[in-house]
């Protein structure tokens, strides 16, 4: 029982602390990559770019998104903006059509098939040098596209991920947890970028060479699979925190729904790309997939296992283990109760947030094992 408890605890420690430390050590032996790519000669035209905005029932925010696209600082003759509608049933497609005179194209695919299936159909038809992925609720800073594109002056670069920053104007408790989580993820992205193998991208803002795109299983995350496959093709996948976009934080139920989907789709994605990475002999990528993704999603299993075996631990271990776990769960319960009363105590809410995302991960894993997940996403409401 002691061995099981220690193994579960080490799984959590490695996933959240050991992995970033190992990246830091590995990065010490690699030269740092600057935030901007090498300058391109003045006479060399900027690459052509297709900005893909994936949308399903996004009437609430699509108009603002297209206004934001119109403000992007990039030559219009080098930029193509396409809204890809996945069988939207609201005014999404009407809003996109209204922008036809301002350079926005609509590809309205019939039926609900899921984001990845839509991309599998659309991306192979494109002729641009680069593809930039975006969401309907992600607002780009004017120079974001130029900053992403600047890196592709180097032939070594295959994919660049920008920074998604969350705003929380309604002061939602879940928003605070989300912002702290993504701040932590930003640190890991910087370390992975130093190694040239950023593990996955944020679907709100990343660019890749169109020629490197391969069909993606609709029940996986393209935002994980595409960058990892680019890295396996011996191109660098990097992070530029200066290429920024913003989103409003989601309500708690929306965030937890996303976490459930991430766990089920993400594990399937990792199974696919790890198999490909092993075949290609890309052992650093295998290590990253295990540490950054698989062990994270097994965190809920580790918490359950630790709780289950604690009563059978040897006496010197039992009481400290009970005390630490009991204190954590009591703090999480306090955070849950205070949030329902409209009160805020950050340490308590963060304990609850951590517990909630691991519970969502367990639900997602169950959906994966039971085959009950579906290739669809829901807009934030």
Secondary structure, 3 states (H helix, E strand, C coil): CHHHHHHHHHHHHHHHHHHHHHHHHHHCCCCCCCCCCCCCCCCCCCCCEEEEEEECCCCCCHHHHHHHHHCCCCCHHHEEEEEEEECCCCCHHHHHHHCHHHCEEEEEECCCCCHHHHHHHHHHHCCCCEEEEEECCCEECCCHHHHHHHHHHCCCEEEEEEEEEEECCCCCHHHHHHHHHHHHHHHHHHHHHHCCECCCCCCCCEEEEHHHCCCCCCCCCHHHHHHHHHHHCCCEEEEEEEEEEEEECCCHHHHHHHHHHHHHHHHHHHHHHHHHHHHHCCHHHHHHHHHHHHHHHCHHHHHHHHHHHHCCCCHHHHHHHHHHHHHHHHHHHHHHHHHHCCCCCHHHHHHHHHHHHHHHHHHHHHHHHHCCCCCCCCCCC
